[in-house]
Amino acid sequence: MDTICTGEEALEIPSHWHKNHQEHLSVVEGRIEITLNGKTTVLKAGDPAVIVPRRAVHSIKGFKGEKLIFRERPDPAGIYKALFFNDIFSGGKFGSLWHILRAFYDGDAYLALPLGSQLIDQAFLNIFGGIAHLFAPKKPEAL
């Protein structure tokens, strides 16, 4: 799946991790800054893909003023990532906090909280992601 950013605003995906899938990230056009388990790298178009293992804490940033197209291939493969991004960006950019918590809860994404404990990350999301179902828009079932 490709993500396209015009550069008018810098893309910023906060620190998070995935329990059930790994990701292969590559850049088609432009460059991104990837922080993976505390190590930051700039990935440019043509560089080899970066593999983000399950449970690896990672974040992604684009650069303001630079067009960006980056590709994300989940493993295992499936439509679930497209549904997640369709959900999280349904308003054209990240939604409200409740929307993000509900989307992460439904989409195998866990915010990496500053305490550095994935057990606490999971507990936080299970509690507040569950509550978010009361306030946030429902998860889309199709693209």
Salt bridges, closest charged atoms under 4 A:
ASP2 OD1 - ARG71 NE 2.63
GLU23 OE2 - HIS18 NE2 3.03
GLU23 OE2 - HIS21 NE2 3.65
GLU23 OE1 - HIS58 NE2 2.94
GLU23 OE2 - LYS81 NZ 2.75
ASP47 OD2 - LYS44 NZ 3.76
GLU66 OE2 - ARG31 NH2 2.83
GLU72 OE2 - LYS81 NZ 2.88
ASP87 OD1 - HIS99 NE2 2.88
ASP87 OD2 - ARG102 NH1 2.62
ASP106 OD2 - ARG102 NH1 3.11
ASP106 OD1 - HIS133 NE2 3.09
ASP108 OD2 - HIS21 ND1 2.60
